[in-house]
């Protein structure tokens, strides 16, 4: 994880290859916030986060 001041991530699901292991703490916090707002999103899923490649 990095301390960069950015929100830039993409989700990967179980079985998908993670190609970029760098992600900011702010991105992780943003994803958690979205889960709190939408508790049915990614329910019972195994999710990985990585910095968006594009």
C-alpha positions in Angstrom: 0.0 0.0 0.0 1.0 3.6 -0.6 0.2 6.8 1.1 -0.4 8.6 -2.1 -3.3 11.1 -2.1 -5.3 9.4 -4.8 -8.4 7.3 -5.4 -7.6 5.0 -8.3 -8.4 1.3 -8.1 -10.1 -1.5 -9.8 -11.6 -4.6 -8.3 -10.6 -8.2 -9.1 -12.6 -11.2 -8.1 -11.3 -14.6 -6.9 -9.5 -16.4 -9.8 -8.6 -13.2 -11.6 -4.9 -12.4 -11.8 -3.8 -9.2 -9.9 -1.2 -7.5 -12.1 -0.5 -4.3 -10.1 -0.1 -4.8 -6.4 0.1 -1.1 -5.7 -2.9 0.6 -4.2 -3.3 3.7 -2.0 -4.8 3.6 1.5 -7.2 6.3 0.3 -8.4 3.9 -2.4 -9.0 1.2 0.1 -10.9 3.6 2.3 -13.0 4.7 -0.7 -13.9 1.1 -1.5 -14.9 0.4 2.1 -17.0 3.5 2.1 -18.8 2.3 -1.0 -19.4 -1.1 0.7 -21.0 0.7 3.7 -23.2 2.7 1.4 -24.1 -0.4 -0.6 -24.0 -3.4 1.7 -25.2 -5.8 -1.0 -22.3 -5.0 -3.3 -19.7 -7.8 -3.5 -21.6 -9.7 -0.9 -20.0 -13.1 -0.3 -17.2 -12.3 -2.8 -13.5 -12.5 -2.5 -12.3 -9.1 -3.8 -8.8 -7.8 -4.5 -7.9 -4.2 -5.1 -5.2 -2.9 -7.4 -4.3 0.4 -9.0 -6.1 0.9 -12.3 -3.9 0.0 -15.2 -5.4 2.6 -17.6 
